[in-house]
Amino acid sequence: MRTGAFVLAAWLATSCALAPRPLATQPNVIVFLVDDLGWQDLSEPFHVVRSAWNDRYRTPNVERLCRQGMKFSAAHAHPVCSPTRVSLMTGMAAARHKVTHWTLLANTPTDPERHALHRPEWHCNGLTNDASTPRATCADTLPSRMAARGYHTILVGKAHFGAAATPGADPLQLGFAENIAGHAAGAPSSYLAKQGFLRTDGDAIWQVPGLAQYHGSERFLSDVLTDEALAAAERARVGGKPFFLYLSHYAVHTPLDADERFVQRYRDQGLPEAEARYAALVEGMDHSLGRVLDWLDAAQLADDTIVLFTSDNGGLSASSRAGVRHTHNTPLRSGKGSIYEGGVRIPLAVRWPRRVAADTVSTQPVQVEDIMPTLCELVGAEATVADGVSIAGTLLAGAPVPHALFFHHPHYWGSTGPGIEPCSAVIDGDLKLIWFYSSQRAELYDLAHDLGETRDLAGTQPEAAARLRTLLRLQLARCAAQVPTSADGQPLAGP
């Protein structure tokens, strides 16, 4: 009898070990956001074909994530960082939230005025939780909805939601229970702890805050942020609460400080120093992702955690800023700051074991404002938003959720180049129309056959151009979009 009981116990133990664990009703969520990472800047191709640029970089953990989840080949953000981050937090289109350029100082626009055009009265103070904040958008946020669902909400790294000295500069005012190293600035003064994350000639507003314990050491910022993120997630795990971790790296934004752990391999390849340093920043970011995935495995949380990986805009290429070349977006046109695909097309991958099919690819166009309603639907939080569309059906069942994508960047950026002027755009299926305010003209491209946007079809396909102009015009009207004005104060005509 005792022998039978022993055999039964052994069988039950084996059966329990082999049986799949029940799916979490409140999965943990990790949004792993990279700054200025171009669509081609990974060893995992997000294009339908592999390129020489994919062979340059070493990102095995992004490859690992894609083999274990779904990648999107036509994901889009906005041309610069703050608009993307506010859209991710709110599910609102840039034209609606009006944080259409990058923010820094209170009540201080950062966009230049050129060619006798005046900037619109955009929300240069960013996102806020206080409706009395001038020139800011007050809205419910993704972390606040997560918190209402019982999640412990953590921000580690770059915030860049609101201007300095406004409520939105502090992520704790926007629904995060913990804020580590997030503030108003959108880039680090330095990645080097031995410099206190501050260049000798740097303005202290760019110094990454809250990391004084690392000052003077040989640590690199990307690795420090990973330490802090994993420690915060572990505290949440021990506390028994599901967590929402927004790990928002300052990498791979300039300055191009050398990450000595990785840079030599790229120097040995003969790359120019700037490109070698950039590639090392990319590999350091990927190393961070690998540490996060390894921790989930070790903590037995992988099956109970949604991991979303993406970037906030296209790569900073030579075509998007004169004299600077440390990344390449080809075959895409232009780069950061532009509404051409090089400025707005980004990598996006989502892993949720046993829910999202492994090693799958979605070609449907999606946009950053879709992230909030998608994650809210997946965790059972309030999912209603003004503009974003949940793609939970795509993730869970492979069902396409077709919808038009809209872009609104009515600004000159701090550079010149193709598409870097005030404009709005729409993507509907394979077609993309761009409206340029300064020159009062439209361009039309078929992205399925001309991803590099080299052949303007506006003149040869007038009916398609007219249809998309109407679609874009209606969206801008729904959002009460602001546009530049002429020298006499008159708003420039839209599409």
N, C-alpha and C positions, 0 to 999 in steps of 0.2 A: 504493500500500500504506500509506504513511504517512497519506494522507487517510482511508483506511478505518479505520485504527487510531484516528485522532483522532475519527472519527464514533462508533466503538464505545465509546471512553472517555467521550465526551460522553453517549451513550445510557445507559451504566452509571451515570454520575454522576447523571443525571436520574432514572433508575429508583430508585436508592438514596435520593435525596432525597424521592421520592414514596411509596416503600414505607413502610408503618407500622413503627415501631420495635418490636422484640420487647418483650413485656410483662415487667416486672420480676418476678423471683421473690421478691425481698425489697423491696417498695415502702417508701419512706419513709412515716412516719406523723406527721401533725400533729393533735394535739387542741387545738382553739382553744376554751377554756372562758371564759365570761363570768360574772361574779359578780352575782347578783340581777337578771338580765335577764328581764323578764316576757315572756310568750307573745305579747303584743300590741305590744311595744315596738320594732317594726321596720317598715320600709316594705314588707317582704315579708310578706304574710299567711300565717300558719300555720293559720288558721281556713279553713273552706270558703268564707267570704265575706270581702270586704275591709271594713275598719272605718275610722271616722274616726281612730282611733289610728294605724293604719298610714299614714294620710296626714300625720300630724304628724311622723313621724321620717324621716330621710334615711339609708338604709343601702343604697346601690347595690351594695356588694360582697357583702352577704348575698344580695341579689337575684341577683347574678352567680353565686354559689356554687350557689344553688338551680336556676338555669337550666342549670347544667353538671352537676348531680348529682341526688340524691334527697332530698326533705324529708319529714319525718314530722310528721303533724298531731296525733298523740296520744302524744307522748313525755312521759315523766314523770321527775322527780327525787324528792328527799325535801324536807320542808318548810323545812329550814335547811341550811347549807353543809357542815359537817364530815361528817354522815352521807352526803351525796351523794358527797363526795370520797373517802371511805373505800370506799364501794360501787364507785365507778369504778375505784379502784386494785385492788380485791380480787375483784370479781364477787360479793360476799356481800350478802345482804339486811341491812338495818339491824337487824332483830330478831336476826340471828345475830352480827354483829360488835359490836353493843351500843354503838357510838359514835353514840348516838341524838340527841345535841344538840351544840351547838358547843363547841369546846374552847379553852382559853387557858392557864391556870396549872396546874401539876402538882398532882394530887390535889384539885382544886378544881372542884366542879360549878358550872355556869353557869346552871342552871335554877332558877327560884324555886319555893318551896313555898307552896301556897295551899289554903284551904278545908279545913284539917286533914289534908291529904294529904301523905305523905312521898314524895320522889322515889325511884325505883329506884336500885339500885347499878350505874349504867351506867358505861361505860368512858370516864370523863372525861379520861383521859390519851391517848386516841386510838389511832392505829396505831403499831406498833413492829416492830422486827426482833429484839427480845430478849424471849424468853418469860418472863423474870423481871420484866419491867416490870409493876408492879401496875396494875390497872384499865385495861388496854390490850388491844388485839387484835393478836396476832402472826400475820402471814399473808404468804404469797407475794404479790408485787405485779405489776402490769402492766409497769412498767419493768424489773423483775428478769427477767421472762420474755422481754421484748424483748432485754435484754442477753444472755441465754443463747442467743438466736438470732443474735447477732452485731451487734446494734444499738448505736449510740452514743446514750445516753439523756440528755435535756436537760430540765430544768425551768427555766422563766423566769416569774417572777411569784408569784402567791399559792400557797402550799402548804397550810397549815392542816390538816395531817394529824395532828399530835401536839402535846401540851401543851408549854409551855416547860420546858426542862431535862429532857426525856425524849428517848429516841432518835428518835422520830418527828417531832420538831420540825425535824430536819435531813434534807432529802430525800436527801442522800447516803447515809443509812442505809437507805433504802427502795428502792434500785435505780437511782437517778439517778447518772450519772457527772459531770454538771455541775448546779449549783444557782446560779441567779442571782436574788436578791431574794426567795427563799422562806424563810419561818420560821414561828413558831408562831401569829402573829396573823392574823386573818381579814379585816382591813381596813387601809387605809393611814391613818396619822395625817393626811397631806396628800398631794395629788397634785402639789404644786408643788416643783420642784427648788430654787427660790430660797429656800424655807423649809427646805431639807434634808429634805423629805418629813416634816416634823415641825411640828405646830402649836405656837404659842408656849406654849399652856397644855396641851400634849399629854403623855401618858405615853409615855416612850421605848419601851415594849414594842410600841407600834403603829408605830414608825418603820420604813419599808421598809429592809432592810439591804443592804449591798453595792453601793451606788450613789453613794458619796461623790464620785466624779469629776464628777458632775453637779451637786453642791450649789452653790447660788449662781447657777446659770444660769436662763434663762427657760424651760427645758424642762418638758414635762408628762409625768407618769408613764407614761401609756399609750404615748406615742411613744418614750420611753426604753426601755421594755420591748421594744418592737418592734425597735429598733436592736440590742439585746442578743440577741434571739432570732435575728434574721437573721445576725448575726455568728457565733453559735454554730453555726447550721445550715451556714453557709458553711465553717466550719472542718471540720465533719464531711464535707461534700462533697469538699473538697480532700483530706481524709485517705482518701477512697475507701470510707467505711463508710456503710451505710444508717443513717438517724437516726430516732429517736423524739423529737419535739419536743412537749412539753406546755407550750403558751403559755397560761398561766392568768392572765388579767387581773384586777387588783384592781377595775377598772371593771366594772360601774357602781354598785358599792357606795358608800354614803356614806363620807366627807363630800362634799357637793356643791360642790366647788371648781370655779370657772369655767374651762373650757378655752377660752381666748380665741380660738383658731383657728376655733371653730364657734359659740360661744354667741350672737353678735349676731343671727344669722338667726332664732333662736327668740325672742329679746327683741322683734325687729321683728314677729313674728307676734302679739305681745301676750300671750304666755304669762306666768304668774307666774314670778318669778325662780327659785324652786326647780325648777319644771318646765322652764324654759329651760336651766338648768344641767344637769339630768338628761338632757335631749335632746342636749345637747352632749357629755356623757359617752358616750352611745350612738353618736353620729356619730364620735367619736374612736376608739371601739372598732372601728367599721366601717372607718375609715380604716386602722387597723392591719391588719385582715384583707385589705384591698386591697393593702397593701404586701407582705404575705406571698404573696398570689396572684401579684402582679407579679414578685416575686423568683423564684418557681417557674418562671414563664414564661421569664424572662431566663436562668435557669440550665438551661433545658431539662429540668426535673425534674417538670413538671406531670403528665405521663402516668404517672410512676413514683412518685406520692405520693398517699396517701389523706389527705384533709383532712376532719376531723370538727368541726363547729361546734355548740356547745350552751351551756346555762346550768345553774347548780347548784340553782336553786329559782325559784319564781315571784317576780314583782315586789313590791317593798315599797309596798303601797297604803294608802290612808287606812283601808280596812276592816281592814287587818292591823296597823296601829299608829295609835293615836289621835293626832290632831293632825298627822300627817305625810301629805302628799299630793304626791308628785312623779311617780307613775306610776299607771296605771289598767289593771286586768285584765279589765274587762267585755268579753264577757258572762260571764266566769268569776267565781265567788264568792270573795271574800276575797283573801288574798295571802300573802306570805312568812310562815312560821310556822304556817300553817294546812294542814290535810290536805284541805280543799276544793280544787277544781281550780285556783283562783287561786294557791295556794301550791305546787302540785306539777307543773302542766302547763308544759312548757318547749319552746322551739324546738329542733329537731335537724335537721341537714342533713349529708349525706356526699357528697363528690365523689371519684371515682376514674375519670378518663377512660378510655374503652374497656372498662371493667369494670362500672361502675355507670351505668345508662342515664340520659341527660341529661333534665332537666326532667320528672322523675317525682315522684309523690306516693304515699306509703304511709299508709294510714289505720289500720294495725294498732297497737294499744297496745304500747308498748315502755317500758323503764325503764333507768335509768342503770347498773344492775348488768349489763345486757346488753352494755355497751360492751366490757368486758374480754374475754369469750369471743369476741365478734365480731372484734375486732382481732387477737386471738391466732390465730384460725382463718385470717384473711385473710393473715397473714404467716408461717404455719407454725410458730407457737410453741405451747407447751403450752396447750390451751384449756379444760381441765377446771376448773370452778369449782363452788362449793356451790349457788349460786342463780341466777345470771344465765343467760340463754339466748342462744346465738349467733343473730343475725339475718343472718348472711352470705348465706343463701339468699334473703332478701328483697332485699338489696343487689345480688347478682349475677344473680339470675334473676327477681326480682319475686314470688317465692313467699312467701306469708304464713307466719309462724311463730307461730301463736296460742299465747298462754300468759297465765296470770293474773299480775297485778301485785300486790305486797304493800307496805304501808307500816306503819311502827311508830314513833310519836313519843309516848312515854309521859310527856310533859312539859308543863308550862305554859311558854310562851315569855315573853320579856320584855315582853309586851303583852297586851291583851285584845281580843277580837273573835270573829267567827264561826269556830268550829272550832279556835280557839287554846286547846286544853286537851288533856289526855292522851288519846290515841286511837290506834287502829289501823284499817287499811282494806284492802280488796281490790277490785280491778277484774277482772271476768271477762267478756269480751266487752263488751257495752254497759252492763252493770250494775255499779254501785259501791255497796259497803256500808261504812259507817263505824261503828265501835264506840267510844263515849265512856265512858271508865272512871269519871269522876267522877259522871256521872248514870246510869250503868248502862243505856244505851239504844243502840239501833241506828237508823241512818238509811239508806235505800235510794234510789238515784237511777238513772234511765235516761239515761245520758249522750248517747245517740243523739238523744233527743227533749227533753232538759232539761240542756243543757250547763252552765247557770247554777246547777244544783242547788237549784231553788226548790220542787220538789214531792217531798216525802218519801213514798215508796211502801211503807215498811215495814209500815204497817197494812193496806194494800189488796192487797199481794202477799206474804202471809206465807210461802208455800212458797219463793219466790225468796229472801226474806230469810233463811229457815232454811238453805237450801242454801249461801248465801254466808257465813253465820255459821259453818257447819261447815267450809267451806274455809279461812276465816281462822283458826279455832281450831286446826285441824290444822297449819297453817303456823307459828303461834306456838309450838305444842308442839314441832315439829321443830327450831325454832331456839332452844328454851329461852329464850324471850323474857322479859325482866324487865318488871314492871309496878309502878305506884305502890302504896303501902301505906296503909292507914287509920291513924288515930291510935293504935290498939292494935297496930299492926305487922302486920296481916293483909293479904296481897295482895288487891287488888281483883279481882273476878271479870272474866274475859274474855268474849268473845262465845260 
